[in-house]
Amino acid sequence: MNQNLNILEERTEKALAGETISRKDEIRQIIEALLFSTGEPIALDKIREIVNTTYPLRSVEIKKIIQALGKEYQEQRRGFEIEEIAGGYMLRTVNAASSFVQQLHQDRRGEKLSRAATETLAIVAYKQPITRAEIEAIRGVDSSGVLSSLLERGLAERVGKLDAPGRPSQYGITKRFLKHFGLKSVQDLVF
């Protein structure tokens, strides 16, 4: 397996080495601009789809460029880094600078989750798919308002209907939840 990966890396390096400097730089610029342009993780396939409109590259080549950019940012001690989160890539502030960025955005404190919202979200994350009635049975209180708030914020979503009388909606977490808590996937939750 490692031998195949090494051969693939060599082919990628040769393919990129054959590019003119300006073309290689332009590909890096495109990828960097895509990552910079959004605060959401971008899937590797989406990056490849966009880059391939001009420069046909395989996913492994795109991933190698993303890794090279990340290494470059780290070596230059930049204030941001590329992180793989929720099945995609995004630029994030490095830990050393995060407190300064938080100071800049102090007025956003209203976006913090209440204790009830945090509790409900934890139940949804660990028990998904789960119905509102099941959430309320665990919490012991009405959770419809809190659940509506989580749906509006995009942290939870309807993922289906239970095959039972009344066909109640079932809820699960979203990619925004993963991003909010800095997780790559649901498997990163501590059980």
N, C-alpha and C positions, 0 to 999 in steps of 0.2 A: 504494500500500500504506500509506504513512504517513498519507495523507488518510483512508483507511478507519479506521486506528487512532485518529486524532484524533477522528473522528466517534463511534467506539465509546466513547472515553474521555469525551467530552462527554455522551453518553447515560448512561453509568455515573454521572457526577457529578450529572446531573439526577435520575436515579433515586434516588440516595442522598440528595441534597439534599431531595427530596420526603418522605423519611422523617422522622418525629419524632426529636428529639435522642435520646430514650431508646431508641428502636428501633435507630438507627444505633449508639449506644453498646453496646447489647446484642449486636448482631451482632459488633462488634469484640471484646467480652468473650468471646463464644463461641469465636471464632477464636483469640484469645490463650490461652484456657484449654486448647484442644485442643493447641496448640503446646507449652504449658508442661507438659502432663500426661504427655508421653512423651519419652524420650531418642532416639527413632527418627524419621526423616523421615516426614512424613505427605503422601501424594499429594494434589494439588489436588482431584482427583475425589472423594476420600474426605472432605475438608473440606467440599466443596460438598454431598455427599450428607447429611452430618450437619446442616449449617446449613439445608439445604432442608427438613428435617423441620418447621421452624418458619417460616423466611424463604426463600421461593423467590428465589434469585439465580443468575445465570449464572457460569460459571467466571471470566470476565474481570472480573466485579465482585468476586469473592472475591479474585482475584489483586491487584486494585487495593487492596483493604483490607489485604492482607498487606504490600504494598509501602509503604502509608501507615504501618502499624505499624512496619515496619523503619526508615523515615525518622524517625519519631518517636523511636524508641530511640536512633538515631544522633545526632539533634539534642540529646537530653537526656543524651547521653554515659552511657548505661546500661551495666551490666556484661555485658550480653548483646545478641545481635543475631539477626535472622532470616536464615538462610542456606538457599539452595536446594542440596540435596544428594541424590544418588541418586534423582532423579526426584520429590522431595518437598521439604517445608519443615520446618525445625526451629529451635528456639532453641539458640544456642551461646554459650559464654562468649567475650567479646571477647579478642583477643590480649593486650592490656595486663593483663588480670586472670587469664590462664590459669595463670601460674606459681603464683599463690596458691591456685587451685582444685586444682592438682596437689599442693601441700603438704597440703591437706586429705585427699587420697585416696592418700597415700603407701603405705598398707597394701595397695594393689591392685597393687603392683609384680610380684607373681607372675603377673599376666595378660600380661606382656610376651612377645612371641614369641621363641623361640629362633632361633639362626642358621639351623638346618636348616628350621624352620617358615617363616621369612622367605624362604629360598631356594626352598622348595617352592611357597609361595604366589605368589612372583614368576613361577615357571614356569607355574603354573596360569593366572595372570592374563594373561600374554602369549601363551600357546599354546592357550588354551581353544577348543573342548573338547579335553581331553587325557586319555589313559588313565594308570593307575598305571604300567604298563610303560614308557610313553613318558617319564614323569617320571623313573623310575629310570634309563632310558637316558641322559638328560641329566645327572642328578646323579651317576650312577655308583655309587649305593648303594641299599639297600632303603629305600623311603619309605612303606611301609604304615602304620607307627606314627605318623609325622608327619602323613600324610594323614588318618588317623583323628582325630587331635587337631584338625586344621583343620576337619573335618566337625563334630565335637562343639562347637567354638567358634562354628560358624555362619559361618566366613569362606570356606569352600568348600562346594560341594554337587554331588551327582550331577545331571548335566544330560541324560543319555541313555545309550545303549549303542552301541558301535561295531558296525557291520555286518561282523563278522569272526568267525572261529571262536572259540567261547567267549563271544561277545558281552560283552566287558569293558565295565565302566562308564566313562563319560567324566565329567570333572569341570570345573567352572567356578567363578567367583567369585560372591559373593552381594551383596545390598544392604548387608548388615552390613560386608562388606569395603570397599565404597565409603565407608560412613560412617566406618569405622575410619581410613581414609587420607584422609578429607576430599575425596572425589571426587564429582562430579555424575554421571558415567557412565563406562563403560569407555573411551570416546573420550578422556577426560582423562589416561589413562596416557601417559607419554612413550615413544615408540617410537624 
